[in-house]
């Protein structure tokens, strides 16, 4: 089998981890030939041989000895340029860019079909957990009913410190920043966008259907209030940021990202710190669970290495489910039960609940629990963006199977 010579784009935390992992992998039969960076003068912890670094992408693309591109840049537009250029040149690519892939996946699939070059991206969803390849290979049938889980390590770390260590939310966020689990601006993680992009990619491989990220309801944990934490504790539950795609009928499915009240005994209840956990539910096998570190340089690098080695054996995604007959259609015409905390925004009057099941008012905190259509949550997204509003989902799917 051919020795793999890699052109690596990006040499930050993940890129340096990729270099270390591949350099130390004795059976990978792979080496990094060149590394393209934006700033050659930037100090880096990892030493590399002289001449391996370049700031000119042509040095990689014009090198005939390079037969695989690995890109781990933190700029979605740059990632798109690198990946599409490689595919058009017939070079296979391994990518970790969830933002870029979620936005352009139909085009990237078409490019692979046109050029015959493969794009692998298990590292884009859940770090070290091989979700994509499992959905492609083991779950390559129409028995799958649901994929649900904690897909973002930063938000999960913060919520774990709150619920397991009784730390105030602000202190937990600061600690996550200091430890490198959250960026200096953690909006992407805490708003649910990171989980959303992963969920869009997962859905293509789970059900064979692409849904534009803009069409998916997403709500994060940025506005969580002490009263919400107290409510969850009183009920013996935790709040987790959960992403899910679920078939609600043979011909329909729905998907969303939202904080959820999680009861003890559920698989994701014990997924703590920076870990991710994914529950896959099927018609015949009920629930199966995958757990592992979902973020960080080394866990992501391990997934990159797995994809690199898979390419040595010619592995590629086949997207088999996209050719199935009778693919389910995405719908937001589904009823959810939510908890909505508010202070000044008159949520009970402004949100079109179909039924209010519980209501509470006090001087410092108010909440309402009620049934509402997912489509109405989407239609009222601007209202929910008010800084005094926090919502969380009560799980309603498959309750009859959860005994």
C-alpha positions in Angstrom: 0.0 0.0 0.0 1.1 3.5 -0.8 2.9 5.6 1.8 0.8 8.6 2.7 2.5 12.0 2.4 0.3 14.7 4.0 0.0 18.4 3.3 -1.3 19.9 6.6 -3.1 23.2 6.7 -3.3 24.7 10.2 -0.8 24.5 13.0 -2.6 25.7 16.1 -3.6 23.5 19.0 -5.2 20.8 16.8 -2.7 21.0 14.0 0.3 20.6 16.4 -1.6 17.6 18.0 -2.1 16.1 14.6 1.6 16.4 13.9 2.6 14.8 17.1 0.1 11.9 16.8 0.9 11.1 13.2 4.7 11.4 13.8 4.4 8.9 16.6 2.0 6.5 14.9 4.3 3.5 14.0 1.7 1.7 11.8 0.1 4.7 10.0 2.6 4.6 7.1 2.1 8.3 6.9 4.2 11.4 7.3 3.6 15.2 7.2 5.5 16.6 4.2 4.6 20.3 4.4 2.6 22.5 6.8 0.8 25.6 5.6 0.3 28.4 8.2 -0.8 32.0 8.0 2.1 33.5 10.0 5.6 31.9 9.8 6.9 34.1 12.5 4.3 33.0 15.1 6.0 31.1 18.0 4.9 27.5 18.4 5.5 24.9 21.1 6.1 22.1 18.6 9.4 21.9 16.8 9.4 20.8 13.2 12.2 20.2 10.7 13.5 23.2 8.8 11.7 24.0 5.6 8.5 22.1 6.5 6.5 25.3 7.2 5.2 27.5 4.5 2.7 30.3 4.1 2.0 29.5 0.5 -0.7 26.9 -0.3 0.8 26.3 -3.7 3.8 24.7 -2.0 1.5 21.9 -1.0 -0.8 21.7 -4.0 2.0 21.8 -6.5 4.0 19.1 -4.7 3.4 15.8 -6.7 4.6 13.7 -3.7 1.7 14.9 -1.5 -1.3 12.5 -1.8 -3.5 13.6 1.1 -4.6 16.9 2.4 -5.4 17.4 6.1 -7.0 20.7 7.1 -7.6 21.9 10.6 -7.8 25.7 10.2 -10.1 27.8 12.3 -11.5 29.9 9.4 -14.5 28.4 7.7 -14.0 30.4 4.5 -10.3 29.3 4.3 -11.3 25.7 5.0 -13.8 25.8 2.1 -11.1 27.1 -0.3 -8.7 24.4 0.8 -11.1 21.5 0.7 -12.7 22.4 -2.7 -9.4 23.1 -4.3 -8.1 19.7 -3.1 -11.2 17.8 -4.3 -11.1 19.5 -7.7 -7.4 18.5 -8.0 -8.4 14.9 -7.2 -6.7 14.9 -3.8 -8.4 13.2 -0.9 -9.0 15.4 2.2 -9.4 14.9 5.9 -11.1 17.8 7.6 -12.2 18.8 11.1 -14.2 21.9 10.1 -17.8 21.4 11.3 -18.9 24.9 10.4 -17.7 24.7 6.8 -18.9 21.1 6.2 -22.4 21.8 7.7 -22.8 24.8 5.4 -21.6 23.2 2.2 -22.1 19.5 2.5 -24.4 19.0 -0.5 -21.8 20.7 -2.7 -19.0 18.7 -1.2 -20.8 15.4 -1.8 -21.3 16.4 -5.4 -17.7 17.4 -5.8 -16.6 14.0 -4.5 -18.9 12.2 -7.0 -17.6 14.3 -9.9 -13.9 14.0 -9.1 -13.7 10.6 -7.4 -11.7 12.2 -4.5 -12.8 11.4 -1.0 -13.5 13.7 1.9 -13.5 12.3 5.4 -14.5 14.3 8.5 -15.2 12.1 11.5 -13.2 14.7 13.6 -15.9 17.3 12.8 -18.5 15.7 15.0 -17.7 14.7 18.6 -13.9 14.6 18.5 -12.7 11.2 19.4 -16.1 9.5 19.1 -16.4 7.8 15.7 -20.0 8.8 15.1 -20.0 9.4 11.4 -18.3 6.1 10.4 -20.6 4.1 12.7 -23.6 5.7 11.1 -22.2 5.0 7.7 -21.2 1.4 8.2 -23.0 -0.2 11.2 -26.3 1.7 10.9 -26.5 1.6 7.1 -30.2 0.7 7.1 -33.5 2.3 7.7 -34.0 1.0 11.3 -32.6 4.1 12.9 -35.0 6.2 14.9 -33.0 8.8 16.8 -29.6 10.2 17.4 -29.4 12.3 20.5 -26.7 13.5 22.7 -24.2 16.0 24.2 -22.1 17.2 21.3 -20.3 20.2 22.8 -17.6 19.7 25.5 -17.4 23.4 26.6 -21.0 23.8 27.6 -21.0 20.4 29.2 -18.0 21.2 31.3 -19.6 24.3 32.5 -23.0 22.6 33.4 -21.1 19.8 35.1 -19.3 22.3 37.4 -22.7 23.9 38.2 -24.6 20.7 38.9 -21.9 18.4 40.3 -19.7 20.9 42.1 -22.2 23.6 43.0 -20.2 26.3 41.3 -22.0 29.5 40.2 -22.4 29.6 36.4 -20.0 32.6 36.0 -17.2 30.8 38.0 -17.7 27.7 36.0 -17.4 29.6 32.7 -14.2 31.4 33.9 -12.7 28.0 34.9 -13.5 26.6 31.4 -11.7 29.5 29.8 -8.6 29.0 32.0 -8.4 25.3 31.2 -8.9 25.9 27.5 -12.3 24.2 27.3 -13.9 27.5 26.3 -12.6 30.2 24.1 -12.2 33.8 25.3 -15.4 34.4 23.4 -17.4 31.2 24.1 -20.5 32.3 22.2 -20.2 29.7 19.5 -20.3 26.9 22.0 -22.7 28.3 24.6 -25.3 29.5 22.0 -25.6 25.9 20.7 -24.2 26.7 17.2 -21.3 24.2 17.6 -23.8 21.5 18.5 -26.1 22.5 15.6 -23.4 22.1 12.9 -22.4 18.7 14.2 -26.1 17.7 14.3 -26.6 18.8 10.6 -23.6 16.6 9.6 -24.8 13.6 11.7 -28.3 13.8 10.2 -27.0 13.4 6.7 -25.3 10.1 7.8 -28.2 9.0 10.1 -31.1 9.6 7.8 -29.7 10.6 4.4 -31.2 14.1 4.4 -29.5 17.5 4.5 -31.1 20.3 6.5 -29.8 23.8 6.2 -28.6 24.9 9.7 -30.6 28.1 9.4 -33.8 26.0 9.4 -33.1 24.3 12.7 -34.2 25.6 16.0 -31.2 26.2 18.3 -31.1 27.6 21.8 -28.1 27.6 24.1 -27.3 28.0 27.8 -26.0 31.6 27.9 -29.1 32.9 29.7 -29.4 30.2 32.3 -30.5 31.6 35.6 -29.9 30.5 39.2 -33.6 29.8 39.4 -33.4 27.3 36.5 -30.6 25.5 38.2 -32.6 25.4 41.5 -35.7 24.1 39.7 -33.7 21.3 38.1 -32.1 20.3 41.4 -35.5 20.3 43.2 -36.8 17.9 40.6 -33.7 15.7 40.9 -32.5 16.4 37.4 -29.6 18.1 35.6 -29.7 20.5 32.7 -27.7 19.5 29.6 -27.3 21.1 26.2 -28.7 18.4 24.0 -28.9 18.0 20.2 -31.2 15.5 18.6 -32.6 14.2 15.3 -35.6 11.9 15.6 -38.0 10.2 13.3 -41.5 10.9 14.4 -43.1 8.8 11.6 -41.8 6.7 8.7 -42.0 9.8 6.4 -41.1 12.6 8.8 -38.3 13.6 11.2 -37.5 16.6 13.3 -34.3 18.0 14.8 -33.3 20.8 17.3 -30.7 21.9 19.8 -31.9 22.9 23.2 -31.1 22.6 26.9 -32.9 19.6 28.4 -33.9 18.4 31.8 -32.2 15.0 32.1 -33.3 12.6 34.8 -31.0 10.0 36.6 -30.9 6.8 34.7 -30.6 8.4 31.3 -27.4 7.6 29.6 -26.4 11.3 29.1 -27.1 12.2 32.8 -23.6 10.9 33.8 -21.8 12.5 30.8 -19.8 15.1 32.6 -16.9 17.6 32.2 -15.6 18.0 28.6 -17.0 14.6 27.5 -19.6 14.0 24.8 -22.1 11.2 24.8 -24.3 10.0 21.9 -27.3 7.8 22.1 -28.4 6.0 19.0 -31.9 4.4 19.0 -33.2 1.9 16.5 -36.2 -0.1 15.7 -34.8 -3.5 16.7 -31.8 -2.7 18.9 -33.4 0.0 21.1 -30.5 2.2 22.5 -26.8 2.1 22.0 -24.4 4.6 23.6 -21.1 6.1 22.6 -19.0 8.1 25.0 -15.7 9.9 24.8 -13.8 13.2 24.8 -15.4 15.5 22.3 -13.0 18.3 22.1 -9.3 19.2 22.6 -6.2 18.8 20.4 -5.3 15.2 21.1 -8.8 13.7 21.0 -9.5 15.4 17.7 -6.0 14.4 16.4 -6.9 10.7 17.2 -9.9 11.0 15.0 -7.8 12.7 12.2 -5.3 9.8 12.4 -8.2 7.2 12.1 -9.4 8.9 8.9 -5.8 9.1 7.6 -5.3 5.4 8.1 -8.7 4.7 6.6 -7.6 6.4 3.4 -4.7 4.1 3.2 -7.2 1.4 2.6 -9.2 3.5 0.2 -12.1 4.1 2.6 -14.7 6.8 1.6 -18.2 7.7 2.7 -20.8 6.2 0.3 -23.8 8.3 1.5 -25.9 5.2 0.8 -28.9 6.5 2.7 -29.3 9.5 0.4 -30.2 7.1 -2.4 -32.9 5.2 -0.3 -36.4 5.4 -1.5 -39.0 7.2 0.6 -36.6 9.4 2.6 -38.3 11.1 5.5 -39.0 14.8 5.2 -37.9 17.4 7.8 -40.8 18.9 9.7 -41.2 21.4 12.6 -44.9 20.6 13.0 -44.3 18.7 16.2 -45.4 19.5 19.7 -42.7 20.0 22.5 -43.1 20.5 26.2 -40.9 23.3 27.4 -40.0 25.1 30.6 -39.6 28.9 30.0 -38.1 31.2 32.6 -38.6 34.9 32.3 -38.4 38.1 34.2 -39.8 41.1 32.3 -40.7 39.5 28.9 -44.3 38.3 29.2 -43.7 34.8 27.9 -47.1 33.3 28.8 -48.9 36.0 26.7 -46.4 36.3 23.9 -45.6 32.6 23.1 -48.5 30.7 21.5 -48.7 27.7 23.9 -51.3 25.1 23.0 -51.6 24.2 26.7 -50.0 25.6 29.8 -49.4 22.9 32.4 -47.8 24.9 35.2 -47.1 28.5 36.0 -45.1 30.2 38.8 -44.5 33.8 39.6 -42.3 35.4 42.2 -40.4 38.7 42.8 -37.2 37.4 41.4 -38.1 34.6 38.9 -41.1 33.4 36.9 -41.6 30.3 34.8 -44.2 28.6 32.7 -44.3 25.0 31.6 -46.4 24.3 28.5 -46.9 22.6 25.2 -45.9 24.4 22.0 -45.2 23.7 18.4 -41.5 23.7 17.3 -42.5 25.8 14.4 -43.8 28.5 16.8 -40.5 28.5 18.7 -38.8 29.1 15.4 -41.3 31.9 14.5 -40.7 33.6 17.9 -36.9 33.2 17.9 -36.4 37.0 18.3 -38.6 37.0 21.4 -36.6 34.1 22.9 -33.3 36.0 22.4 -34.3 38.5 25.2 -31.6 38.4 27.9 -34.1 37.5 30.6 -35.5 34.4 28.8 -34.3 30.8 29.2 -36.0 27.7 27.9 -35.4 24.0 28.4 -37.0 20.9 26.9 -38.8 18.1 28.7 -38.1 15.0 26.6 -41.3 13.6 25.1 -40.1 11.1 22.4 -40.1 7.4 23.0 -41.3 7.7 26.6 -43.1 4.4 26.1 -39.8 2.7 25.5 -37.8 4.2 28.3 -39.0 1.9 31.1 
